[in-house]
Amino acid sequence: MYSKFKLDRRDLLKGAALSIGTVGTLSACDQQQVAPKPASAKTKKPGIIGLDGRRVLPWSNWSGNQKSQPTLKKVPRSEAELVDLIKGAKQSIRCVGAGHSFSPLVPTDETLISLARLRGISNVDKVSKQVDIQAGTLLSKIGEPLWDKGLGLINMPDIDTQSLAGAIATSTHGTGNHLGSMSSDVVALELLDSNGEKHRCSAEQNSDLFYAACNNLGVLGVVTKVRMQAREKYLLKEESYVLRSSEAFEYAEQLRDDNRHFELFPFPHGDYIVVLLINETTEKAQGTTQLNIEQGEERDEAFRQVVKWTDAMPWLKSWIINMGLNSVEESVRIDRSYGIFGNLRNMRFNEMEYSVPAEKGLECVKEVMAKIAELNIDVVFPLELRYIKGDDVWLSPFYQRDSCSISCHNFQGRDYKNYFAAVEPIFWKYSGRPHWGKIHTLNADSLAKLYPKWQNFKDVRQQMDSRNLFLNKHLNALFVS
């Protein structure tokens, strides 16, 4: 059908991160000398003295592109304590999960609340295969407890360090032609409004609130518990390899339809694309941890050299990238479902993602690649293309349409703003909807045109947050001003 080149996708990306970080650090050291501190200089403590008389540290998201200095930070030990915080609030509140959003959803100079102490799984129903999960639970802490009960989540994103509430709030997703985002697997929710009153909702009970709350951006209230639809536990087999770009695009839709999970990773300035396939299996796990570490270290070093060479000889960038992609072997992994889904991301980056109609995905990504080549944009990090099933969640990027999501990244410390500005209009051309947790520049008027239920969501938001308590500057501009 096509000719495979061999590649380990995770090790390559990890290596890219390490090498970019090494190059960036060396460049900074070469270009400037840091003056030593005077012996008498005193180190200033970070943060401020907050409203409660305690020092409040500044907040930053995972990549460092969003920062703020709250005047109050609280980590309630119980739902009752959370209710009291909301009822007694004298200033606006934003909730934070793991800080994996790149858009300005969290930053606030008022009250920041973490649900890190509200974690855990309960009420596991093995008949319906449904389970209650507290909102602050990290995705990485769900898989093993469910496995012990004979269950597994239907699908997961490829980063599992987010909190469940944060993932639901932004329709965080994995990939799969017949699989939706995590929000599409929500059966019911519990959340507190701006008066501290608890609301329960599902498709049958308070349905308007439910379809708004399954992608809520934290503006309807504070989600405290999520009931998720799971399934019987299962093993997955992951295969990744390299195809020539022409072949990858030619067979993409066939691969999408023939596999449970399918992704493409097109490399800017390269002629090859990484293909990732994941399917259920009854095979036993392969390899050993030590062997995987040793192989990963070899590939890390290989890619580290590739990135250094592209920085040193940018006029040979395409040739170097192509040679690098051809030097790494095919990867096969078998593990429990959550072990295959979750990835450890040692590299830090900034990201923009848009979802376009599924039938337009390949056309759109080709145009993005062409724009990168035309402008010779300085980026080595691959794009990411995934397919997601449509749903009925009001502010979901997949609302009532099967979609293809296309992600653009650049490493932390490298220019992403000019890169994203150059390609974002292409996504608009294809009626793309932005991932709420990723970087985009659309305003309220533009977003309202993309979401048929925009006004309905605003109406529910006003009912749930009559005090306009759960807003920051960014969200106020979207839903109030």
C-alpha positions in Angstrom: 0.0 0.0 0.0 2.8 2.4 0.9 6.4 2.5 2.0 7.1 2.9 5.7 10.0 4.8 7.2 10.6 4.1 10.8 10.2 6.4 13.8 9.5 6.5 17.5 7.1 9.4 17.8 7.4 10.0 21.5 11.1 9.7 21.7 11.6 12.0 18.7 9.4 14.7 20.3 11.1 14.3 23.7 14.5 14.5 21.9 13.3 17.6 20.1 12.4 19.3 23.3 15.7 18.4 25.0 17.7 19.5 22.1 15.9 22.8 21.6 16.3 23.5 25.3 20.0 22.8 25.1 20.5 25.0 22.0 18.5 27.8 23.5 20.5 27.7 26.7 23.8 27.7 25.0 22.8 30.5 22.7 21.7 32.7 25.6 25.0 32.0 27.5 27.0 32.8 24.4 25.2 36.1 23.7 25.2 37.7 27.2 27.1 37.6 30.4 25.2 37.8 33.7 26.6 40.4 36.1 27.2 38.9 39.6 24.9 40.2 42.4 26.5 42.7 44.7 27.4 41.0 48.0 25.0 43.3 49.8 22.0 42.8 47.6 19.0 41.2 49.3 17.0 38.6 47.4 13.4 39.8 47.1 10.8 37.3 48.0 8.3 36.4 45.2 4.7 37.2 45.6 2.7 39.7 47.7 1.1 39.7 51.1 -2.5 38.8 50.3 -5.9 39.8 51.7 -5.7 37.1 54.3 -2.3 38.3 55.5 -0.4 35.4 54.0 2.1 35.5 51.2 0.6 34.7 47.8 2.9 33.5 45.1 2.5 34.6 41.5 0.8 32.1 39.2 2.1 30.9 35.8 0.7 28.3 33.5 2.7 25.3 32.3 4.4 27.0 29.3 4.9 30.4 31.1 2.9 32.4 28.5 0.2 33.2 31.0 1.0 34.8 34.4 -0.8 36.7 37.1 -0.5 37.8 40.7 -3.6 36.8 42.7 -4.3 38.7 46.0 -5.9 35.5 47.5 -5.3 31.8 46.8 -7.3 29.1 48.4 -7.2 25.3 48.3 -10.4 24.1 50.0 -10.2 20.8 51.9 -13.9 20.0 51.4 -16.9 20.9 49.4 -18.4 22.6 52.4 -15.3 24.8 52.7 -15.6 25.6 49.0 -19.2 26.7 49.4 -18.2 29.0 52.2 -15.5 30.6 50.0 -18.0 31.2 47.3 -20.6 32.6 49.6 -18.2 34.9 51.3 -16.3 36.1 48.2 -15.7 39.8 48.0 -13.9 39.7 44.7 -13.9 37.6 41.5 -12.9 33.9 41.5 -11.0 31.8 39.0 -10.4 28.1 39.4 -7.2 26.5 38.2 -6.5 22.9 37.5 -3.0 21.8 36.3 -2.4 25.0 34.3 -2.2 23.3 30.9 -4.2 26.0 29.1 -2.3 28.4 26.9 -5.2 30.9 26.6 -6.0 33.5 29.3 -8.7 31.5 31.1 -7.1 31.5 34.5 -5.1 34.7 35.1 -6.6 36.9 37.8 -5.3 39.5 40.2 -8.1 38.6 42.6 -9.0 35.1 44.0 -7.5 31.9 42.6 -9.0 28.6 43.8 -7.4 25.2 43.3 -9.4 22.0 43.7 -6.3 19.9 44.3 -7.6 18.6 47.5 -11.0 17.5 46.0 -9.9 14.3 44.3 -10.9 10.7 44.1 -13.2 8.1 42.5 -16.4 6.8 44.0 -19.8 5.1 43.2 -18.4 2.7 40.6 -21.3 1.0 38.9 -20.0 -2.1 37.1 -23.4 -2.7 35.4 -23.8 0.7 33.8 -20.0 1.2 33.7 -20.4 4.7 35.1 -18.2 6.3 37.8 -18.2 9.5 39.9 -14.9 11.4 39.9 -14.2 14.5 41.9 -13.4 17.5 39.8 -9.8 18.1 41.0 -8.7 14.5 40.1 -5.8 14.4 37.6 -6.4 12.3 34.5 -3.2 10.4 35.4 -4.8 9.2 38.6 -8.0 7.7 37.0 -6.7 4.8 34.9 -5.3 2.5 37.5 -8.2 2.7 40.1 -10.6 2.1 37.2 -8.5 -0.8 36.0 -8.7 -2.4 39.4 -12.5 -2.3 39.1 -12.4 -3.8 35.6 -13.1 -0.5 33.8 -11.3 2.0 31.7 -12.2 5.4 30.2 -13.5 5.3 26.6 -10.9 7.8 25.3 -8.2 10.1 26.7 -6.0 13.0 25.5 -2.3 12.4 25.0 -1.4 14.5 28.0 -2.8 13.2 31.3 -1.6 15.7 33.8 -4.7 17.9 33.5 -7.5 17.9 36.1 -10.7 16.3 35.1 -12.7 19.6 35.6 -10.2 21.5 33.4 -10.3 18.9 30.7 -14.1 19.0 30.6 -14.2 22.8 30.8 -12.4 23.0 27.4 -13.6 19.9 25.6 -10.1 18.4 25.8 -9.9 15.4 23.4 -7.8 12.5 22.1 -8.3 11.1 18.6 -10.6 8.6 17.0 -13.0 8.9 14.1 -15.9 7.5 16.1 -14.9 8.9 19.5 -15.7 12.3 20.9 -13.9 14.6 23.4 -13.9 13.8 27.1 -16.9 16.1 27.4 -18.9 13.7 25.2 -18.5 11.0 27.8 -19.9 13.0 30.7 -23.1 11.5 32.0 -23.9 14.1 34.8 -22.3 17.0 36.6 -22.5 18.7 40.0 -21.6 22.4 40.2 -21.9 25.3 42.6 -23.3 28.7 41.3 -22.2 32.1 42.5 -24.4 31.9 45.6 -22.9 28.6 46.6 -26.0 26.6 45.7 -25.4 23.1 44.2 -26.9 22.2 40.9 -27.1 18.6 39.4 -27.5 18.3 35.7 -27.6 15.6 33.0 -29.2 15.2 29.5 -32.4 14.4 31.3 -32.2 16.8 34.3 -31.5 20.5 33.8 -30.5 19.7 30.2 -29.7 23.3 29.2 -27.3 23.6 32.1 -25.8 20.2 31.2 -25.1 21.0 27.6 -23.6 24.3 28.7 -21.6 22.9 31.6 -19.9 20.1 29.6 -17.7 22.9 28.1 -18.1 25.6 30.7 -14.7 27.5 30.7 -15.2 27.9 34.5 -17.8 30.7 34.0 -20.9 28.9 35.1 -19.7 28.1 38.6 -17.4 25.6 40.2 -17.7 22.0 39.0 -17.3 19.6 42.0 -18.1 16.2 40.7 -18.4 14.5 37.2 -20.1 11.2 36.4 -18.3 9.6 33.5 -19.3 6.8 31.2 -16.5 4.2 31.1 -16.3 0.7 29.5 -14.7 -2.6 30.3 -10.9 -2.4 30.7 -8.8 -3.0 27.6 -5.3 -3.2 26.2 -4.0 -1.0 23.3 -1.3 -1.5 20.7 0.4 1.6 19.4 2.4 1.7 16.1 4.2 4.7 14.7 6.2 5.1 11.6 7.1 7.5 8.8 5.6 7.9 5.4 6.4 10.3 2.5 4.0 13.3 2.8 2.3 12.4 -0.5 1.6 8.9 0.7 0.5 9.9 4.1 -2.1 12.3 2.7 -3.2 9.9 0.1 -4.0 7.1 2.6 -4.9 9.3 5.6 -8.7 8.8 5.4 -8.3 5.1 4.9 -6.0 4.8 7.9 -8.4 7.0 9.8 -11.3 4.7 9.1 -9.4 1.4 9.6 -8.0 2.2 13.0 -9.5 3.0 16.4 -7.1 6.0 16.8 -5.2 7.8 14.1 -2.9 10.8 14.1 -0.6 12.5 11.6 2.5 14.6 12.6 3.6 16.6 9.5 7.0 18.1 9.9 7.5 21.7 8.7 10.2 21.9 6.1 10.3 18.1 5.7 9.0 15.7 3.1 7.8 13.0 5.6 5.0 12.6 8.1 4.8 10.6 11.3 1.8 8.2 11.4 0.4 7.0 14.7 -2.1 4.2 14.9 -3.6 2.7 18.1 -6.0 -0.3 18.2 -7.3 -2.7 20.8 -5.4 -5.9 21.2 -5.1 -9.1 23.2 -1.3 -9.3 22.8 0.9 -9.1 25.8 3.0 -6.1 26.6 6.4 -6.0 24.9 9.9 -4.8 25.8 11.4 -3.7 29.1 11.6 -0.4 30.9 15.4 -0.4 30.8 15.5 -1.2 27.0 13.0 1.6 26.3 15.1 4.0 28.3 18.3 3.1 26.5 16.6 3.3 23.0 15.1 6.6 24.0 18.4 8.0 25.1 20.0 7.1 21.7 17.1 8.7 19.8 17.2 11.8 22.1 20.8 12.4 21.2 20.2 11.8 17.5 17.5 14.4 17.4 19.5 16.8 19.6 22.1 16.8 16.9 19.5 17.3 14.1 18.1 20.5 15.8 21.6 21.9 16.5 22.4 21.4 12.9 19.3 23.1 11.6 20.1 26.1 13.9 23.7 26.2 12.7 22.9 25.6 9.0 19.3 26.9 8.3 19.8 26.8 4.6 20.1 23.0 4.9 17.1 22.7 7.2 14.9 20.5 4.9 17.7 18.1 4.1 18.7 17.8 7.8 15.1 17.1 8.9 14.6 14.5 6.2 17.8 12.7 7.0 16.9 12.8 10.7 13.4 11.3 10.1 14.9 8.5 8.1 17.4 7.5 10.8 14.9 6.4 13.6 13.1 3.0 13.7 9.5 2.1 13.8 7.9 1.9 17.3 5.4 -0.6 18.7 4.1 -0.5 22.2 1.4 -2.5 24.0 0.0 -1.5 27.4 -3.1 -0.9 29.4 -5.3 1.7 27.7 -4.3 4.6 30.1 -0.6 3.7 29.7 -0.8 4.2 25.9 -2.9 7.3 26.1 -0.8 9.2 28.6 2.5 10.8 27.7 5.1 12.4 29.8 5.9 15.8 28.2 9.4 16.9 29.3 9.5 19.6 26.7 7.5 22.8 27.1 5.8 24.6 24.2 3.0 27.0 23.2 0.2 25.7 21.1 -2.7 26.9 18.9 -5.4 24.4 17.8 -8.4 24.8 15.5 -11.0 22.2 14.6 -12.3 22.3 11.0 -15.0 20.2 9.3 -13.6 16.6 9.0 -13.8 16.6 5.3 -11.7 19.8 5.1 -8.9 18.7 7.4 -6.3 17.5 4.9 -6.9 20.4 2.6 -6.5 22.8 5.5 -3.3 21.2 6.9 -1.7 21.2 3.4 -2.4 24.9 3.2 -0.9 25.5 6.6 2.2 23.6 5.6 2.5 25.6 2.4 2.3 28.9 4.3 5.1 27.8 6.6 7.2 26.9 3.6 6.3 30.1 1.8 7.3 32.4 4.7 10.2 30.1 5.8 8.9 30.2 9.3 11.5 29.0 11.9 9.8 26.0 13.4 10.9 22.4 13.7 8.1 21.1 16.0 5.6 19.0 13.9 2.0 19.8 13.4 -0.6 17.4 14.9 -3.7 16.3 13.0 -6.5 14.3 14.7 -10.2 13.4 14.0 -13.0 13.8 16.6 -16.6 12.8 16.5 -19.2 15.6 16.8 -21.3 16.1 19.9 -24.2 18.3 21.2 -22.2 20.3 23.8 -23.0 24.0 23.1 -19.5 25.5 23.2 -17.6 22.3 22.1 -15.5 22.9 19.0 -17.1 19.7 17.7 -20.7 20.9 18.2 -22.9 19.0 15.7 -20.0 18.3 13.3 -17.4 15.6 12.9 -14.1 17.5 13.0 -10.4 17.4 12.2 -8.3 19.2 14.8 -5.0 20.7 13.6 -2.4 21.8 16.2 0.6 24.1 15.7 3.3 24.3 18.3 6.6 26.0 19.0 9.0 25.3 21.8 9.0 27.5 24.9 11.4 30.3 24.4 11.0 30.4 20.6 8.8 32.8 18.6 5.3 31.4 18.4 3.3 34.7 17.9 4.5 35.4 14.4 4.1 31.8 13.4 0.5 31.5 14.7 -0.4 34.9 13.3 0.7 33.8 9.9 -1.4 30.6 9.8 -4.4 31.4 11.9 -6.4 33.1 9.1 -6.2 29.8 7.2 -8.2 28.2 10.0 -10.8 31.0 9.8 -11.1 30.3 6.0 -12.2 26.8 6.8 -14.7 27.8 9.6 -12.3 26.6 12.2 -13.3 26.7 15.9 -10.4 27.2 18.4 -9.6 24.9 21.2 -10.6 27.0 24.2 -7.5 26.1 26.1 -5.1 27.0 23.2 -3.9 30.3 21.8 -6.3 32.1 19.5 -7.2 35.8 18.7 -11.0 35.5 18.1 -13.3 38.0 19.9 -16.9 37.6 21.1 -18.5 38.6 17.7 -16.3 36.1 15.8 -17.0 33.3 18.2 -20.8 34.0 18.3 -20.8 33.3 14.5 -19.2 29.9 15.0 -21.5 28.6 17.8 -25.2 28.5 17.1 -25.9 28.2 20.9 -23.7 31.1 21.9 -26.6 33.3 23.2 -28.1 30.2 25.0 -24.8 29.7 26.8 -24.7 33.4 27.8 -28.2 33.1 29.2 -27.3 30.1 31.3 -24.1 31.8 32.4 -26.1 34.8 33.7 -28.5 32.6 35.6 -25.7 30.6 37.2 -23.4 33.6 37.9 -25.7 36.6 38.6 -22.9 38.2 40.6 -20.4 37.9 37.6 -18.2 36.2 40.1 -16.5 33.7 37.9 -14.9 36.0 35.3 -11.6 37.6 34.6 -10.8 40.3 32.0 -10.6 37.9 29.1 -13.8 36.1 29.9 -15.7 39.3 30.7 -14.9 40.6 27.2 -16.3 37.4 25.7 -19.5 37.0 27.7 -20.5 40.4 29.3 -18.9 43.5 27.7 
